[in-house]
Amino acid sequence: MTKGMDQLKARYDATPIPSHLAARVDDLCESHRPRTSVWSVPGWRWALATAAGALFFLTLAVNALPAQASTLSDIPVLGSLVRVLTFVDYAAEESGYEAHIRIARIEGLENQQLEDAINAELLADGQALIAQYEADVAALQAEYGEETIHRGVETYYEIMCSNDEVFSLRVEYFVAAGGSNTSYDFYNVNQRTGELMTLGSLFRPGTDHLEVINEYLLEQMRAAVDEAGHPLYWVDETDPYVDAFEGIEADHDFYVSQEGRLVIAFDKYEVAPGYVGTPEFVIPTELIESLLAEGVPIH
Amino acid sequence: MANQQFYQRLAAHLRAEQDRLYRLAFSYAGNEQDAMDILQTALVKALTAAPLREPQYLGTWVYRIVVNTALDWLRLRKRFVPVDDGYFDAVPATSERAPGEDVLPREDLKQALDSLPTEYKTIVVLRYFEELKLQEVADVLELNVNTVKTRLYAALRMLRLEMEV
């Protein structure tokens, strides 16, 4: 090549690659995964991240929850009579397919009826997941035979808060299928009243708590986007291929932290690209104090 | 499951080739934001397209989508810079130069490349920067190899570069 073309090519090769290119390509790929996938568990969001990210998260989650790694183990909770134990511990592993589904069971809630209802739901959800996994593996084996297809399902549970006032349990669903997805279910019990708490039940009727929370969330997300210099959260249509987050709905996922704060939780891909993970926002209590219903355990 | 298989292959290809595809988009856009826009539009097109029947052409097919998306973008932005014939007249003829001397100073050469009609510039980028074979360039652009060759010669003439096609 002549010198001139060499220089042009060198310059072309030196085109700076944006740091968020890989994450963006991942997100585009995963959000366009064919919907007919045998892995389409209803209600789960099927946008997925990289296999590397999945592995990292899996390792992290296992290490972060040593108690869940042992089977059928009781998890004593200090200062409370509520216990959570692994009621069903389903583990399967076969040439690339891997499942570890732990079905939790709560014991010791003040309200026995509520405890039974939650346990029934935990069991039903877990069993449905196991049935889905087994059906999916059978379908994939019929399709691919001996070929190794890497798929994995894991569930974890974690006690977010347990004291005299509140019991908050988080069930995590982690699915790896090329990429990975993480979503959560939350159970929040007001131990004083023995009632299951919904987001709305925390506030006096007729208050504009959603507007207040959403204003705060958007403000936090915009600040994070500004700081990062690229669309860390999908707000204000920063990304033409996903809907901008405009605010949470009345029944949005939340939990109460051990410190008694209201924490708004998001699933993976709900408001941000996959590499952001599962964002959580602690709502400053002073922001919502005047709107709270009487006696709710938010401090 | 044909869909699934094609998707797996395509996603793996896009992840592996993302840097090259970005550079290609950038060569049209000239800035990061527009390059990302072009690339994203192109990837969505690829990811929502009907599965390719002949997967051995996946690479050229993806290039084609990026190039066509970039051309659409250029058309929309009406960013065509018409080639001013007089621009090249100021350059000394080949015979007046010392051997190895650049015909155009580096910046001018870049400018000259950018001001080539897009169909010529694309061929130069794919052939010399992306280092595709002539047949592959022809496949990407859905042109006859001879047409590609002719245009490449023309492009090099316009750039006052003498090199092997």
Contacts between the chains, C-beta under 8 A, distances in Angstrom:
chain1	res1	chain2	res2	distance
A	1	B	128	7.1
A	1	B	163	5.8
A	2	B	161	5.5
A	2	B	162	6.5
A	2	B	163	5.0
A	3	B	100	6.5
A	3	B	102	6.0
A	4	B	102	5.2
A	4	B	103	6.4
A	4	B	104	6.9
A	4	B	106	8.0
A	4	B	109	5.2
A	4	B	159	7.3
A	4	B	161	5.3
A	5	B	128	5.7
A	5	B	161	5.8
A	5	B	163	6.0
A	7	B	102	7.8
A	7	B	106	5.6
A	7	B	109	7.0
A	8	B	109	6.2
A	8	B	110	6.6
A	8	B	113	6.1
A	8	B	128	7.5
A	8	B	129	7.4
A	9	B	128	6.0
A	9	B	129	5.2
A	11	B	110	6.7
A	12	B	23	6.3
A	12	B	27	6.5
A	12	B	125	7.2
A	12	B	129	4.3
A	13	B	23	7.4
A	13	B	129	7.4
A	15	B	22	7.3
A	15	B	23	4.5
A	15	B	26	4.9
A	15	B	27	7.6
A	16	B	32	7.6
A	17	B	19	5.3
A	17	B	22	5.9
A	17	B	23	7.8
A	18	B	22	7.5
A	18	B	32	5.6
A	18	B	36	6.6
A	21	B	18	5.9
A	21	B	19	7.4
A	21	B	22	5.7
A	21	B	36	7.5
A	22	B	15	7.6
A	22	B	18	6.5
A	24	B	36	7.1
A	24	B	40	7.0
A	25	B	14	5.8
A	25	B	15	6.0
A	25	B	18	4.7
A	25	B	43	6.8
A	26	B	15	7.1
A	28	B	14	7.8
A	28	B	40	6.4
A	28	B	43	4.9
A	28	B	44	6.5
A	28	B	47	6.6
A	29	B	10	8.0
A	29	B	11	4.1
A	29	B	14	6.0
A	29	B	15	6.9
A	29	B	43	7.6
A	29	B	47	6.7
A	30	B	11	8.0
A	32	B	7	7.7
A	32	B	44	7.1
A	32	B	47	3.7
A	32	B	48	6.3
A	33	B	7	6.5
A	33	B	11	7.9
A	34	B	3	4.6
A	34	B	4	5.7
A	34	B	7	5.3
A	36	B	3	6.4
A	36	B	4	7.6
A	37	B	4	6.8
A	50	B	15	7.7
A	143	B	1	5.2
A	178	B	8	7.0
A	178	B	11	7.3
A	240	B	37	7.6
A	240	B	40	7.3
A	241	B	40	6.2
A	241	B	44	6.1
